[in-house]
Amino acid sequence: MQYLTPRSLAQAALPLLMSAIMVSAAPAIAAQDSDPTEVKESYGITIESENHRFHYSYPKALAREPALSGYLDRKGLEEGTGFSADSDRDHAEIAAKAESGYRLNPYEHQVEWSEEAEIPAYISLSRHTYSYLGGAHGMSVTTSLLWDKAGDEPVEVLTLFSGKAGLDQAVQKAFCAQLNIQRAEKRGHPIPANSDDGFEQCITPSDQTVILGSSKGGNFDTLSINVAPYEAGPYVEGSYQVDLPVTQAVISALKPEYRSHFAVR
């Protein structure tokens, strides 16, 4: 199968878009709390108009897997086209109803894919999304994805486990302890035990984003659990990420056919 490049995809879709599209190798969008001096080459799709700005990027190195880069290209173009159409519709509706020429603030949507790890069978990816739709502030969310290199298809991380309950049982205690350490660092005081404050209670790990990592490249040996703003604390605290080693309990929680791809760290 032939996969389209970001440039050819954008050119093919140009008549469908009401905004200017620029597709090029460009610096990746910086993830929240990342080093601003670090520049990574990436493929990107940018769509700009007076109503919105959309930017989507992934590391240029992922072009080594044509099926994966083709998948990311298509998703980016679909997302950009849909976002542009929704933004133009919202702005037109408000402009038609509002008095004195009132307009919505321009919308913004930024997506940055990052490669977290590669093992012989899979590539582990994270996706950092920032979206602003005219409210008091934007929202940042991190999600994850595995790419099955043999099957040339995406895989959801949680489908590797026999069930969410098994994963939670394997990591809950360590996750809660590390989360409270990070909460205490941000807030400047210890987190009381048995608090009835929702932002002081523990949360369910499997309801968050689980990202797989590897310290040596042979197997997955790390679980990074990313927690979005508002899930574990107020918006001002931003996101949390708890990194946990793979243990035998984690491996036991996996479906048998996936256990060989993991190792205790």
C-alpha positions in Angstrom: 0.0 0.0 0.0 1.3 3.5 -0.8 1.0 6.0 2.0 0.7 9.7 1.4 3.1 12.2 2.8 1.9 15.2 4.9 2.5 17.5 1.9 0.6 15.4 -0.6 -2.3 14.9 1.8 -2.6 18.6 2.4 -2.5 19.4 -1.3 -5.2 16.8 -2.0 -7.4 18.3 0.7 -6.7 22.0 -0.1 -10.1 22.5 -1.9 -11.9 21.3 1.1 -10.3 23.8 3.5 -11.4 27.4 3.9 -8.1 28.3 5.6 -4.5 28.5 4.5 -2.6 25.3 5.0 1.1 25.1 5.4 2.7 21.6 5.6 6.4 21.5 6.3 9.2 20.1 8.5 9.1 22.4 11.5 9.9 22.5 15.2 7.5 20.4 17.3 5.1 22.2 19.6 6.6 22.2 23.1 4.8 19.9 25.5 3.7 21.5 28.8 6.6 21.8 31.2 9.2 20.8 28.5 12.5 22.5 28.0 11.8 25.5 25.6 15.4 25.3 24.2 14.9 21.8 22.9 14.0 21.7 19.2 12.9 18.5 17.5 12.3 18.1 13.8 8.8 17.1 13.0 6.3 16.9 10.2 3.4 19.4 10.7 0.1 20.6 9.4 -0.8 24.2 10.2 -4.2 25.7 9.4 -4.7 29.4 10.2 -7.5 31.9 9.7 -9.0 34.8 11.6 -11.2 32.3 13.4 -8.7 29.8 14.5 -5.2 28.3 14.5 -4.6 24.5 14.2 -1.2 22.9 14.5 -0.5 19.2 14.4 2.9 17.5 14.5 4.8 14.3 15.0 8.5 13.4 15.0 10.1 13.2 11.6 11.8 10.0 12.8 8.5 8.1 12.7 8.7 8.2 8.9 10.8 5.1 9.3 7.4 3.3 9.7 5.4 4.3 6.6 2.2 2.8 7.9 2.4 4.7 11.2 3.3 8.0 9.6 0.5 7.5 7.1 -1.9 6.9 9.9 -0.7 10.1 11.7 -1.0 12.1 8.5 -4.5 11.0 7.9 -5.6 11.7 11.5 -4.0 15.1 11.4 -5.8 16.1 8.2 -9.1 14.8 9.4 -8.8 16.6 12.7 -7.7 19.8 11.2 -10.5 19.8 8.6 -13.1 19.0 11.3 -11.7 21.6 13.7 -11.7 24.3 11.0 -15.3 23.6 10.0 -16.5 23.6 13.6 -14.7 26.8 14.4 -16.0 28.6 11.3 -19.5 27.5 12.1 -19.4 28.7 15.7 -17.9 32.0 14.8 -20.5 32.6 12.0 -23.4 31.7 14.3 -22.2 34.1 17.1 -21.5 36.9 14.5 -25.0 36.5 13.1 -26.7 36.7 16.5 -24.5 39.2 18.3 -25.0 42.9 18.4 -22.3 45.6 17.7 -20.2 43.1 15.7 -19.2 41.0 18.7 -17.0 38.0 17.8 -15.7 35.0 19.6 -12.1 34.9 20.4 -10.1 32.8 17.9 -10.1 29.1 18.7 -6.8 27.2 19.0 -6.0 23.5 18.8 -2.4 22.1 19.1 -1.5 18.5 18.9 2.0 17.1 19.4 2.8 13.4 19.1 5.9 12.1 20.9 7.7 8.8 20.7 8.1 7.4 24.2 9.7 4.0 23.5 10.3 1.3 20.9 10.6 -2.4 21.5 10.7 -5.1 18.8 7.0 -5.4 18.5 5.6 -2.0 19.3 6.2 1.7 19.3 4.8 3.6 22.3 3.4 7.1 21.6 2.0 9.9 23.6 -0.2 12.7 22.3 -0.2 16.1 24.0 -3.2 18.3 23.1 -4.0 21.9 24.0 -7.4 23.3 23.0 -8.9 26.7 23.5 -12.5 27.2 22.5 -13.1 30.7 23.7 -13.6 30.2 27.5 -11.6 31.4 30.4 -8.7 29.2 29.6 -7.6 26.4 27.4 -7.3 22.7 28.4 -4.3 20.3 28.0 -4.8 16.6 27.8 -2.3 13.7 27.2 -3.3 10.4 25.7 -1.4 7.4 24.6 -1.2 4.9 21.8 0.7 1.7 20.8 1.7 1.0 17.2 1.7 -2.7 16.3 4.6 -2.9 13.9 3.7 -6.4 12.6 0.0 -5.6 12.1 0.5 -2.0 11.0 -2.3 -0.8 13.2 -2.9 1.2 16.4 -3.6 -0.5 19.7 -5.1 1.0 22.8 -2.8 0.5 25.9 -5.5 -0.7 28.2 -6.6 -3.5 25.8 -3.3 -5.3 26.7 -4.6 -5.9 30.3 -7.2 -8.5 31.3 -9.2 -5.8 32.9 -9.0 -2.4 34.5 -9.5 -3.9 38.0 -6.3 -6.0 37.7 -4.2 -3.0 36.6 -5.6 -0.9 39.4 -4.9 -3.6 42.0 -1.3 -3.9 40.7 -0.4 -0.2 40.9 -3.0 1.6 43.1 -0.9 1.8 46.3 2.3 3.0 44.6 0.4 5.4 42.4 -1.5 7.0 45.3 1.7 7.4 47.3 3.6 9.1 44.5 0.7 11.2 43.5 0.4 12.6 47.1 4.2 13.3 47.1 3.7 15.4 44.0 0.6 17.1 45.4 2.5 18.0 48.5 5.4 19.5 46.5 3.0 21.7 44.5 0.9 22.8 47.5 3.6 23.2 50.1 2.1 20.9 52.7 1.5 17.2 53.3 -1.7 15.6 52.0 -3.8 14.5 55.0 -4.9 10.8 55.1 -8.6 10.0 54.8 -9.5 13.5 53.6 -13.0 14.0 52.1 -11.6 16.7 49.8 -11.9 15.4 46.3 -8.5 17.0 45.4 -6.8 15.2 48.3 -8.3 11.7 47.7 -6.7 9.2 45.5 -8.0 8.5 42.0 -8.3 5.4 39.9 -5.1 4.8 37.8 -6.9 3.1 34.9 -9.2 6.1 34.4 -6.1 8.1 33.6 -3.7 7.9 30.6 -1.3 5.0 30.8 1.9 5.4 28.7 4.3 2.5 28.3 8.1 3.1 28.5 11.3 1.1 28.2 14.6 1.9 29.8 16.6 -0.6 27.6 14.5 -1.0 24.5 13.9 -4.8 24.7 10.6 -4.8 26.7 8.3 -2.3 28.4 9.4 -1.9 32.0 7.8 1.5 32.9 4.2 2.7 33.3 3.7 6.4 33.2 0.3 7.4 34.4 -0.6 10.9 33.2 -3.4 12.8 35.1 -5.1 15.7 33.4 -5.9 19.0 35.1 -8.9 18.9 37.4 -8.6 15.1 38.0 -6.2 15.3 41.0 -6.1 19.0 41.7 -7.3 22.4 40.6 -6.6 23.7 37.1 -3.7 25.9 38.4 -1.7 22.8 39.4 -1.7 21.5 35.8 -1.2 17.8 35.0 0.5 15.2 37.0 2.6 12.3 35.8 3.5 9.3 38.0 6.2 7.0 36.7 6.1 3.5 38.1 8.3 0.4 37.4 6.7 -2.7 35.9 6.3 -5.3 38.6 5.3 -8.9 38.6 1.9 -7.8 39.6 1.6 -5.6 36.6 2.7 -8.5 34.3 0.2 -10.8 35.9 -2.6 -8.2 35.1 -1.8 -8.4 31.4 -3.4 -10.8 29.0 -1.2 -13.8 28.6 -0.3 -13.1 24.9 1.3 -9.7 25.9 3.3 -10.7 28.9 6.5 -11.5 26.9 6.7 -7.8 25.8 7.1 -6.7 29.5 9.8 -7.1 32.0 10.2 -6.3 35.7 12.6 -3.3 36.2 
